[in-house]
């Protein structure tokens, strides 16, 4: 039995992953902004197995809330950062861009830094995973901040991987890169190669168990991601004309 925290567990992928870990018998900490949904998760689990913490990762106090949750749980072995905010923004409205940076970049760093230091300074083994995106592979012009922050999350994990060697820390790191998943994020719209959130969650849990460095969800997106990497940069920029119908896709 392990102590596992899901940051951003009130809905979507985060909640689906939390429910798997609860069924497996682990002690699970769930966080989010909507307290009623956190309590709903706890009510459906065996007594003493779920610990809730209401906080917003966009605020500086998030790291203190995370620390308090870890203290209540008596430690943490695995943490999945599932909080995320995405929006198409072809008109480049500043608040939309900055809001995504607050959650996907600043919020992630607040939590990742605290967790890394907690494990490293105490000589503990830990595992940090983050829900990045296939949008981190190549930039999408319809959602600039979303693509950039998802790339940031994945690249930041790479820096922490080397830092773990420098500091002789036993910390594993996993960047999860899903394609379209049938969550509220896509507002019920139909997109190609959509993955059921239950399937995505099971694949994420398996990737964490195997301590994979990167996990693209699913195989179809992994194949497409490989092709995307092979595209010359000018060709990718030119392909923007094909994204025009999707400027309001989420």
VENBELGI-V694680 format. One record per residue. N is the residue number from 1. RES is the residue in one letter. OMEGA is omega in degrees with one decimal (* if undefined). Layout:
BEGIN
n=N res=RES omega=OMEGA
n=N res=RES omega=OMEGA
END
This chain:
BEGIN
n=1 res=X omega=-178.4
n=2 res=X omega=172.6
n=3 res=X omega=-174.0
n=4 res=X omega=178.3
n=5 res=X omega=174.3
n=6 res=X omega=177.9
n=7 res=X omega=-174.3
n=8 res=X omega=-171.6
n=9 res=X omega=-173.8
n=10 res=X omega=-178.9
n=11 res=X omega=172.2
n=12 res=X omega=-176.8
n=13 res=X omega=-178.1
n=14 res=X omega=179.7
n=15 res=X omega=180.0
n=16 res=X omega=177.5
n=17 res=X omega=179.0
n=18 res=X omega=-179.1
n=19 res=X omega=176.4
n=20 res=X omega=-178.6
n=21 res=X omega=177.2
n=22 res=X omega=178.4
n=23 res=X omega=179.5
n=24 res=X omega=175.8
n=25 res=X omega=179.0
n=26 res=X omega=171.3
n=27 res=X omega=-169.7
n=28 res=X omega=173.5
n=29 res=X omega=-179.5
n=30 res=X omega=179.8
n=31 res=X omega=178.2
n=32 res=X omega=-178.5
n=33 res=X omega=-174.3
n=34 res=X omega=-173.7
n=35 res=X omega=-178.2
n=36 res=X omega=179.6
n=37 res=X omega=175.8
n=38 res=X omega=179.4
n=39 res=X omega=177.2
n=40 res=X omega=177.6
n=41 res=X omega=-179.0
n=42 res=X omega=-178.1
n=43 res=X omega=-179.0
n=44 res=X omega=-177.8
n=45 res=X omega=175.7
n=46 res=X omega=-177.2
n=47 res=X omega=177.3
n=48 res=X omega=-177.9
n=49 res=X omega=-176.5
n=50 res=X omega=178.8
n=51 res=X omega=-176.5
n=52 res=X omega=176.0
n=53 res=X omega=-179.5
n=54 res=X omega=172.6
n=55 res=X omega=-178.7
n=56 res=X omega=-176.9
n=57 res=X omega=-178.6
n=58 res=X omega=-178.8
n=59 res=X omega=-179.4
n=60 res=X omega=-178.8
n=61 res=X omega=-176.7
n=62 res=X omega=-178.2
n=63 res=X omega=177.4
n=64 res=X omega=177.4
n=65 res=X omega=178.0
n=66 res=X omega=178.5
n=67 res=X omega=179.9
n=68 res=X omega=178.8
n=69 res=X omega=179.4
n=70 res=X omega=178.2
n=71 res=X omega=179.2
n=72 res=X omega=-178.3
n=73 res=X omega=-178.0
n=74 res=X omega=178.8
n=75 res=X omega=177.9
n=76 res=X omega=179.2
n=77 res=X omega=-176.0
n=78 res=X omega=173.3
n=79 res=X omega=174.1
n=80 res=X omega=175.6
n=81 res=X omega=-176.4
n=82 res=X omega=177.2
n=83 res=X omega=-179.8
n=84 res=X omega=-179.3
n=85 res=X omega=-179.8
n=86 res=X omega=179.7
n=87 res=X omega=171.6
n=88 res=X omega=-174.5
n=89 res=X omega=-178.3
n=90 res=X omega=176.4
n=91 res=X omega=179.2
n=92 res=X omega=173.2
n=93 res=X omega=-173.2
n=94 res=X omega=-176.1
n=95 res=X omega=176.9
n=96 res=X omega=179.6
n=97 res=X omega=-176.1
n=98 res=X omega=177.9
n=99 res=X omega=178.1
n=100 res=X omega=177.1
n=101 res=X omega=-179.8
n=102 res=X omega=-176.6
n=103 res=X omega=-171.9
n=104 res=X omega=-178.6
n=105 res=X omega=-176.7
n=106 res=X omega=-180.0
n=107 res=X omega=178.4
n=108 res=X omega=-179.2
n=109 res=X omega=179.1
n=110 res=X omega=-176.9
n=111 res=X omega=-177.8
n=112 res=X omega=-179.7
n=113 res=X omega=-179.2
n=114 res=X omega=-178.4
n=115 res=X omega=-179.0
n=116 res=X omega=-179.2
n=117 res=X omega=178.1
n=118 res=X omega=-179.8
n=119 res=X omega=-175.2
n=120 res=X omega=-176.0
n=121 res=X omega=-179.1
n=122 res=X omega=179.3
n=123 res=X omega=-177.1
n=124 res=X omega=174.5
n=125 res=X omega=-179.1
n=126 res=X omega=179.9
n=127 res=X omega=177.4
n=128 res=X omega=176.1
n=129 res=X omega=179.1
n=130 res=X omega=174.0
n=131 res=X omega=174.8
n=132 res=X omega=-179.1
n=133 res=X omega=171.8
n=134 res=X omega=176.0
n=135 res=X omega=177.6
n=136 res=X omega=-177.0
n=137 res=X omega=174.8
n=138 res=X omega=-175.4
n=139 res=X omega=177.7
n=140 res=X omega=-177.5
n=141 res=X omega=179.9
n=142 res=X omega=-179.7
n=143 res=X omega=-174.3
n=144 res=X omega=-176.5
n=145 res=X omega=179.4
n=146 res=X omega=179.8
n=147 res=X omega=-176.5
n=148 res=X omega=-178.7
n=149 res=X omega=176.9
n=150 res=X omega=172.8
n=151 res=X omega=178.6
n=152 res=X omega=-179.3
n=153 res=X omega=-178.4
n=154 res=X omega=-178.0
n=155 res=X omega=178.1
n=156 res=X omega=176.5
n=157 res=X omega=178.8
n=158 res=X omega=177.9
n=159 res=X omega=178.6
n=160 res=X omega=178.5
n=161 res=X omega=177.8
n=162 res=X omega=178.9
n=163 res=X omega=177.5
n=164 res=X omega=176.6
n=165 res=X omega=-179.7
n=166 res=X omega=-176.4
n=167 res=X omega=179.4
n=168 res=X omega=-178.4
n=169 res=X omega=-179.7
n=170 res=X omega=-175.5
n=171 res=X omega=176.2
n=172 res=X omega=-176.5
n=173 res=X omega=-177.8
n=174 res=X omega=174.1
n=175 res=X omega=179.5
n=176 res=X omega=-176.1
n=177 res=X omega=178.6
n=178 res=X omega=166.8
n=179 res=X omega=177.6
n=180 res=X omega=178.0
n=181 res=X omega=-174.1
n=182 res=X omega=177.0
n=183 res=X omega=177.7
n=184 res=X omega=-177.9
n=185 res=X omega=-179.1
n=186 res=X omega=170.6
n=187 res=X omega=176.3
n=188 res=X omega=178.9
n=189 res=X omega=-179.8
n=190 res=X omega=176.5
n=191 res=X omega=179.7
n=192 res=X omega=174.9
n=193 res=X omega=177.2
n=194 res=X omega=-178.9
n=195 res=X omega=175.4
n=196 res=X omega=-176.0
n=197 res=X omega=178.3
n=198 res=X omega=177.5
n=199 res=X omega=179.1
n=200 res=X omega=-179.3
n=201 res=X omega=179.2
n=202 res=X omega=178.7
n=203 res=X omega=178.6
n=204 res=X omega=178.4
n=205 res=X omega=179.0
n=206 res=X omega=179.3
n=207 res=X omega=178.3
n=208 res=X omega=178.1
n=209 res=X omega=-179.0
n=210 res=X omega=-179.8
n=211 res=X omega=178.8
n=212 res=X omega=178.7
n=213 res=X omega=179.7
n=214 res=X omega=177.3
n=215 res=X omega=176.1
n=216 res=X omega=-175.6
n=217 res=X omega=1.5
n=218 res=X omega=-177.0
n=219 res=X omega=179.9
n=220 res=X omega=178.7
n=221 res=X omega=176.5
n=222 res=X omega=178.7
n=223 res=X omega=179.2
n=224 res=X omega=178.6
n=225 res=X omega=177.6
n=226 res=X omega=178.3
n=227 res=X omega=179.5
n=228 res=X omega=-179.9
n=229 res=X omega=-177.2
n=230 res=X omega=-178.5
n=231 res=X omega=173.7
n=232 res=X omega=-177.3
n=233 res=X omega=179.8
n=234 res=X omega=179.8
n=235 res=X omega=178.7
n=236 res=X omega=178.0
n=237 res=X omega=179.8
n=238 res=X omega=-177.6
n=239 res=X omega=179.2
n=240 res=X omega=179.4
n=241 res=X omega=179.9
n=242 res=X omega=179.6
n=243 res=X omega=-177.4
n=244 res=X omega=178.6
n=245 res=X omega=-175.2
n=246 res=X omega=-175.6
n=247 res=X omega=176.6
n=248 res=X omega=-171.9
n=249 res=X omega=173.5
n=250 res=X omega=*
END
